Amino acid sequence: MSAVTVSDEHATSTKAKVIQPAWVRALHWTNAFAMVLMIMSGWQIYNASPLFGFTFPRSITLGGWLAGGLLWHFAAMWLLMVNGLIYLVMGFVTGRFRKKLLPITPAGVISDTKAALTGKLSHDDLTKYNYVQKLLYAGIIVVGILIVLSGLAIWKPVQLQYLTALFGGYEGARYVHFFCMAAIVAFMVVHVALALLVPKSLRAMIIGR
Amino acid sequence: MGRMRKLLIPGVDKTLLVRDAVKSMPDLTRRRFISGGASLGALTLLTGCDVTDSFSAEEMLKQVSKFNDGVQALMFNPNAMAPTFPESAITKPFPFNAYYDLDEAPEVDGKTWKLEVRGLVENKKTWTLDELYQLPQVKQVTRHICVEGWSAIGSWTGTPLRDFLKLVGADTRAKYVWFQCADKDGYNSPLDMPSALHAQTQMTFKFGDEILPRAYGFPMKIRVPTKLGFKNPKYVLSMEVTNDYKGGFWEDQGYNSFSGS
């Protein structure tokens, strides 16, 4: 047993270091795909009864009309939820969340934000997240959980009425669901922009190294 | 386009509006309009690709929707009551909502109207409104949730459907109670038996303590607070207890059939 472990360690140290393991990459891109389907079909559903004084342009919605949007939304939700559950379980079981995302200290976040804004943030070691990344990644996981729970609260306000009540009732859950979507879209804009600014981080999420 | 924009009513979904307009077209025009206008159809025309791909996406969505029917039936708890509200919470005015304007809503004569009861029932008699008014009634103040997303709280009074089903000797092991209505184009909708037997599912004769007005489905609507609004048929003409899935007005167009809350 110990011989195997030693040779494994030896192998990884000689090969290029794996930055993102295969399971993270698979779940990441599955999540990205499911998220895009959920958001675009969600905009279609929003347009049928807008919460605010605007609607989403038809060209960026999915499903063609309300029934189509709903079909996509309630199909992609399974992909999103199953994928998300596997991610949460793996994140805890492998210790990835603890190792990668903790600790998050206010001082660390402040100094890394300053460094980022002045262009002095180091990207030499992509296996370690800086404090801004830690905060954003941990935050978006919480938002991801919230958007699923508020979605379930809207879908089943009778069967899951205690969950719906937690969001301030059916109408409250609609607003929570909307603002979580807005947070995810904002995250995606920043996330994609930064990944393009540091292309080797994008490469690591595709081929692992 | 500018003129078109002026004609649109704020807050009204353009797609739904077009959809409604399409419905008033004769069948052939309608089919052509849909096949020409639907983006998937247009895409296949443009690319010259075989339509199998778009059909398989549609087929996949249909299958998942059926799967979701099953999941929702499993989630359905017959003892879970829809939350009730005080009278002060009632939405005023309660919205009129249909695929037609209020002036096109059915005008049913309460004196000649009869409820037909068909299918797997012992007593297939038709019921007059006066006869139905003799049955014990209960009131509920619950939230009506539309498939479009909006919701409104209303007060409905009537006879629990399960009491009526018992009275007519319905076979409650049957799968559905299928309702047919007087709306133009013939509205109909199936209700699964567990939902039909839910304590709050009601044959409604009154809204806000007044005889059900035309806007809300005179003379009778089926109030199902554990379902989305379109599963609450208005202007009901007949009910059939059946094991066959007979489809529904919106269900046939792609809306999820169970659509439980």
Chai-1 contact restraints between the chains, C-beta under 6 A:
chainA,res_idxA,chainB,res_idxB,connection_type,confidence,min_distance_angstrom,max_distance_angstrom,comment,restraint_id
A,N47,B,D13,contact,1.0,0.0,6.0,A-B,restraint_1
A,A48,B,D13,contact,1.0,0.0,6.0,A-B,restraint_2
A,A48,B,E148,contact,1.0,0.0,6.0,A-B,restraint_3
A,A48,B,G149,contact,1.0,0.0,6.0,A-B,restraint_4
A,S49,B,E148,contact,1.0,0.0,6.0,A-B,restraint_5
A,S49,B,G149,contact,1.0,0.0,6.0,A-B,restraint_6
A,S49,B,W150,contact,1.0,0.0,6.0,A-B,restraint_7
A,G64,B,S39,contact,1.0,0.0,6.0,A-B,restraint_8
A,W65,B,T15,contact,1.0,0.0,6.0,A-B,restraint_9
A,W65,B,R19,contact,1.0,0.0,6.0,A-B,restraint_10
A,A67,B,Q253,contact,1.0,0.0,6.0,A-B,restraint_11
A,A67,B,G254,contact,1.0,0.0,6.0,A-B,restraint_12
A,A67,B,Y255,contact,1.0,0.0,6.0,A-B,restraint_13
A,L71,B,L61,contact,1.0,0.0,6.0,A-B,restraint_14
A,L71,B,S65,contact,1.0,0.0,6.0,A-B,restraint_15
A,F74,B,N68,contact,1.0,0.0,6.0,A-B,restraint_16
A,A75,B,L61,contact,1.0,0.0,6.0,A-B,restraint_17
A,A75,B,V64,contact,1.0,0.0,6.0,A-B,restraint_18
A,P157,B,S261,contact,1.0,0.0,6.0,A-B,restraint_19
A,V158,B,A80,contact,1.0,0.0,6.0,A-B,restraint_20
A,V158,B,A82,contact,1.0,0.0,6.0,A-B,restraint_21
A,V158,B,T226,contact,1.0,0.0,6.0,A-B,restraint_22
A,V158,B,S261,contact,1.0,0.0,6.0,A-B,restraint_23
A,Q159,B,M75,contact,1.0,0.0,6.0,A-B,restraint_24
A,Q159,B,A80,contact,1.0,0.0,6.0,A-B,restraint_25
A,Q161,B,P83,contact,1.0,0.0,6.0,A-B,restraint_26
A,Y170,B,S151,contact,1.0,0.0,6.0,A-B,restraint_27
